[in-house]
Amino acid sequence: MKIRSDILRTYQSVHTWTGITAGLLLFIGFFAGALTMFSSAINDWATPPDYQLPQVEPGQHDVLLQQVLSSNQEALKGISVSFEEASSPISWYGHGSARGFSMDDQVWHATLNEQGDVITELRHVNELSMLVDYLHRSAGIIGELGHDQAGVYVLGIAAFLYFIAIVSGVIFLLPSLVKSFFALRKEKGANRFWLDSHNLVGIASLPFHIIIAVTVIVFSFHDLFYGGLSQVYGDKPMFGGGEAHEEVQYELKDLPSLDEIKQAALTYAPGYEVKSISLSRLTTEHPSATVMIVSERTLMRGPHNDYIFMNPFTLEINSSSVTSDHGQQGVWGAIVTSFFGLHFGSYGGELGRWLYFVMGLGGAFLFYSGNLIWLEKRRKKQSIDQSRSSHFMANLTIGVTLGCAIGLAGTFAASKWLTLADWNINIAYMWVYYTLFLSTMAGSFIIGAARFSIIGLNLFIALCIMIPLNSMIALVLPSIGIWIPNSVADFGIEMGAIGFALAAYYALHRARQRVYEGEINSIWYCPKMSKLSHAQSRVA
């Protein structure tokens, strides 16, 4: 395929500058986004074994529910019943709510003891995955704009630039795509190797990147889209439901059993499994039951589940996120669910989650390698001194990428130790992450990208190793207060940390070669301190 050279140069420039402008923000979004594929496992791993209260026997949920509702007025506003073995059977918010972004939520947990008496405990919500998801959605940009984080809108703009970079990059690559797709030409220099790697990862996962770019734009600016559509729909609901219902004041004694609510949900959505039922506003004219259901064979609205909304007294379905033949979302509801499902990877079971995890890390590599290519192309090959802009971009690239990785690794490594103190652990997570991130950024600019890349990789490896090392300490000294993994998913988190450490060790080996043995006129070259001191003494 032949395209005029001036057109190719234009698309190359567009691809370069859109990628450079948004790349580092997107690196954080993709790196953290890859980890969110296992958010439930992360929360379970970071939560002490005694945090959740013992699950009750099948059939005892109704007994516990009635006792809690009769003795706790706050629970009437909203209460959740979980059927999962690793969760407390009943919980409700003592402070905060399940909606929005909050770090100081407190939740009451309830269960039955052997005598059938209710046991309740109030605890902070331990959500390590909340930090990861926050970084994924906002790139860690602090502040709020309207009802959402400011970073969400910034990342939406970055995603728009990202989409332009995808289109322009594909057009620029088309003439040489067939002969250079699988080529990794190390012998032609660092720039060619990074360019070949960048092209290979980008083209191999092109559909994934188009999906992510489009869905991020939709998520970031959905209020504007809904506002525009509302001008067309008027008072008619876009997502189905919204029918008028007779207002009736119900009494708790008329509440059907949980098994009846489950059966109504499964009749509506066959092939699903009920994970939990959330009841709210039970003593008002508008009671609601939100049934969380799971199926790995369909696109789901949430990261891990679909929802059915019904009247808990009449069992009438109001709306749902189900896309099967029984679903009643309407056209726009089905489209929105598809956007959510494609972005979250909430289909295909464990294989789908692992594929999204790998492609998420591949996306992070794509933006990192793009910056390296930009730096290599602007290298002054006839001079040891490089431009200020190149030094600034190198320092920024190492600071942001390693800062994000070190911040998350440090938070995971400190997680179990943080539970030993009496404080809001979610705020502690934020302090640990931002302290490490900002320290890494400062170190990169003060020491320089070349030398700090080695220091940073060593630190990252040490923090990753600390994660399974903490479990070994807990095994040897059980009285210390931290705990060992107690599930396959918990072991998976720690094996993942070892995997990151091994990958970083390989990167460290290559970085040492580049820094100490690379080309002198490279921005990444930096002689060893011993060699530098020896050279200075000879000059003196």
JOQUIWO-V990925 format. One record per pair of residues at least 6 apart in sequence whose ideal C-beta (glycine too) atoms are under 6 Angstrom apart, sorted by the first residue. I is the first residue (numbers start at 1). J is the second residue. D is the distance in Angstrom with one decimal. If there is no record, write none. Layout:
BEGIN
I_J_D + I_J_D
END
This chain:
BEGIN
1_174_5.3 + 1_175_5.5 + 3_175_5.7 + 8_172_5.6 + 11_168_4.4 + 11_171_4.8 + 11_172_4.4 + 12_172_4.9 + 14_168_4.2 + 15_165_5.2 + 15_168_4.1 + 15_169_4.4 + 15_172_5.7 + 18_161_4.3 + 18_164_4.8 + 18_165_4.2 + 19_165_4.5 + 19_370_4.7 + 20_374_5.6 + 21_161_5.7 + 22_158_3.7 + 22_161_4.2 + 22_162_5.4 + 23_367_3.9 + 23_370_5.3 + 23_371_5.8 + 24_400_4.5 + 25_139_4.5 + 25_158_4.6 + 26_158_5.6 + 26_162_5.8 + 26_367_5.1 + 27_364_5.1 + 27_367_4.3 + 27_368_6.0 + 27_401_5.7 + 28_135_5.7 + 28_139_4.4 + 28_140_6.0 + 28_404_4.9 + 29_136_5.6 + 29_139_5.5 + 29_155_5.8 + 30_360_5.2 + 30_363_3.8 + 30_364_4.3 + 31_364_4.3 + 31_404_5.7 + 32_132_5.1 + 32_135_3.9 + 32_136_4.0 + 33_136_4.3 + 33_360_4.9 + 34_357_4.9 + 34_360_3.0 + 34_361_4.8 + 35_132_4.9 + 36_132_5.5 + 36_133_5.3 + 36_136_5.3 + 37_353_4.5 + 37_356_5.3 + 37_357_4.6 + 39_129_3.6 + 41_489_3.9 + 42_128_5.4 + 42_129_4.5 + 43_127_5.9 + 43_129_5.0 + 45_490_4.6 + 45_493_4.4 + 46_128_4.0 + 46_415_4.7 + 47_126_5.0 + 48_419_5.7 + 49_483_5.5 + 49_486_5.9 + 52_87_5.6 + 52_88_4.8 + 53_88_4.3 + 53_109_4.8 + 53_111_4.0 + 54_111_5.4 + 55_85_5.4 + 55_89_5.4 + 56_64_5.8 + 56_89_4.7 + 56_112_5.3 + 61_81_5.6 + 61_89_5.9 + 61_258_5.3 + 62_257_5.3 + 62_258_5.6 + 64_89_5.9 + 64_90_5.6 + 64_112_5.4 + 67_118_5.0 + 68_75_5.3 + 68_90_5.7 + 68_110_5.2 + 69_75_5.7 + 69_252_5.9 + 75_92_4.5 + 76_282_5.3 + 76_283_5.4 + 78_280_4.1 + 79_92_4.3 + 79_279_5.4 + 80_91_5.2 + 80_276_5.7 + 80_278_4.5 + 81_90_5.6 + 81_277_4.8 + 82_276_4.5 + 88_109_4.0 + 89_111_5.4 + 90_110_4.4 + 91_107_5.2 + 91_109_5.1 + 92_108_5.3 + 93_107_5.7 + 94_106_4.6 + 94_108_5.0 + 94_122_5.2 + 95_106_4.1 + 96_102_4.8 + 96_105_3.4 + 103_426_4.1 + 103_427_5.2 + 104_424_5.7 + 105_125_4.4 + 106_122_5.7 + 106_124_5.7 + 107_125_5.5 + 108_120_5.6 + 108_122_5.3 + 109_121_5.2 + 110_118_5.9 + 110_120_4.7 + 111_119_5.4 + 113_119_5.4 + 124_424_5.7 + 126_425_5.4 + 128_415_5.8 + 131_429_4.8 + 137_152_5.5 + 138_149_4.3 + 138_151_2.6 + 138_152_5.4 + 139_151_5.2 + 139_155_5.4 + 141_150_5.8 + 141_151_3.1 + 141_154_5.5 + 143_150_4.2 + 145_153_5.8 + 152_220_5.4 + 153_220_5.7 + 156_217_5.7 + 156_220_2.5 + 156_221_5.5 + 159_213_5.2 + 159_216_3.7 + 159_217_5.0 + 160_217_5.7 + 162_213_4.9 + 163_213_4.1 + 166_209_5.7 + 183_196_5.4 + 184_196_4.9 + 185_192_5.0 + 185_196_5.8 + 186_193_5.0 + 191_376_3.8 + 194_369_5.1 + 194_372_5.0 + 194_373_5.2 + 195_373_5.5 + 197_369_5.8 + 198_369_4.4 + 201_362_5.0 + 201_365_5.9 + 201_366_5.3 + 202_366_5.6 + 205_359_4.9 + 205_362_5.5 + 208_359_4.8 + 211_342_4.9 + 215_339_5.0 + 215_343_3.9 + 218_339_5.4 + 229_238_5.9 + 238_332_4.5 + 239_329_5.8 + 239_330_5.5 + 239_332_5.9 + 239_333_3.8 + 240_319_5.5 + 240_328_4.9 + 240_329_4.8 + 240_330_3.8 + 240_333_5.3 + 241_318_5.1 + 241_319_3.3 + 247_285_4.0 + 249_285_6.0 + 250_287_5.9 + 250_313_4.7 + 254_313_5.9 + 261_277_5.8 + 261_289_5.9 + 262_274_4.9 + 264_315_4.3 + 265_274_5.9 + 265_291_4.3 + 265_308_5.0 + 268_317_5.6 + 268_326_5.3 + 269_293_5.7 + 269_322_4.9 + 269_326_5.9 + 271_295_5.7 + 272_293_4.0 + 272_295_4.7 + 273_294_5.1 + 274_293_5.6 + 275_292_4.7 + 275_294_5.6 + 276_292_4.7 + 277_289_6.0 + 277_291_5.3 + 278_290_4.3 + 279_289_5.4 + 279_312_5.7 + 280_288_5.0 + 281_287_5.3 + 281_288_5.9 + 287_312_5.5 + 289_310_5.1 + 289_312_3.7 + 290_307_5.8 + 290_309_5.7 + 291_308_4.3 + 292_305_4.8 + 293_306_5.1 + 294_305_5.0 + 296_349_4.0 + 299_323_5.9 + 299_338_5.8 + 299_341_3.1 + 299_347_5.2 + 300_306_4.7 + 300_341_5.6 + 300_346_4.1 + 301_321_3.4 + 301_337_4.7 + 301_340_4.9 + 303_344_4.3 + 303_346_5.6 + 306_321_4.7 + 306_322_5.5 + 307_321_4.9 + 308_320_4.4 + 309_318_4.7 + 309_319_5.0 + 310_317_4.9 + 310_318_5.9 + 320_327_5.8 + 321_337_5.4 + 323_334_5.5 + 323_337_5.4 + 341_347_5.8 + 345_352_5.3 + 345_353_5.9 + 345_356_3.6 + 368_401_5.4 + 371_397_4.5 + 375_390_5.8 + 375_394_5.8 + 378_390_5.5 + 380_386_5.9 + 381_521_5.8 + 384_520_5.9 + 384_521_5.4 + 386_523_4.7 + 390_523_5.4 + 394_449_3.9 + 394_523_5.2 + 395_444_4.8 + 395_445_4.7 + 395_449_4.8 + 398_444_4.7 + 398_449_4.3 + 398_453_5.2 + 399_440_5.9 + 399_441_3.9 + 399_444_3.6 + 402_440_5.4 + 402_456_3.9 + 403_437_4.2 + 403_440_3.7 + 403_441_5.2 + 405_460_5.5 + 406_436_5.1 + 406_440_5.2 + 406_459_5.7 + 406_460_5.2 + 407_433_4.2 + 407_436_4.3 + 407_437_4.0 + 409_460_5.6 + 409_463_3.9 + 409_464_5.3 + 410_432_5.7 + 410_436_4.5 + 410_463_5.1 + 411_429_5.3 + 411_432_4.8 + 411_433_4.9 + 412_467_5.4 + 413_463_4.7 + 413_466_4.0 + 413_467_5.4 + 414_432_5.2 + 416_470_5.4 + 416_482_4.1 + 418_425_5.3 + 418_428_4.8 + 420_481_4.9 + 443_452_5.2 + 444_452_4.7 + 450_515_4.9 + 450_524_4.9 + 450_526_3.9 + 451_526_5.0 + 453_511_5.1 + 454_511_5.7 + 457_504_5.4 + 457_507_5.9 + 457_508_4.2 + 460_504_5.1 + 461_501_5.0 + 461_504_4.9 + 461_505_5.8 + 464_497_4.7 + 464_500_4.9 + 464_501_3.8 + 465_501_5.4 + 467_494_5.7 + 467_497_3.9 + 468_494_4.2 + 470_482_6.0 + 471_484_4.8 + 471_485_5.9 + 474_482_4.5 + 474_483_5.4 + 474_484_4.8 + 475_484_5.3 + 485_491_4.8 + 514_524_5.0 + 515_524_5.9 + 515_526_5.1 + 516_528_5.6 + 518_524_6.0 + 518_525_5.0
END
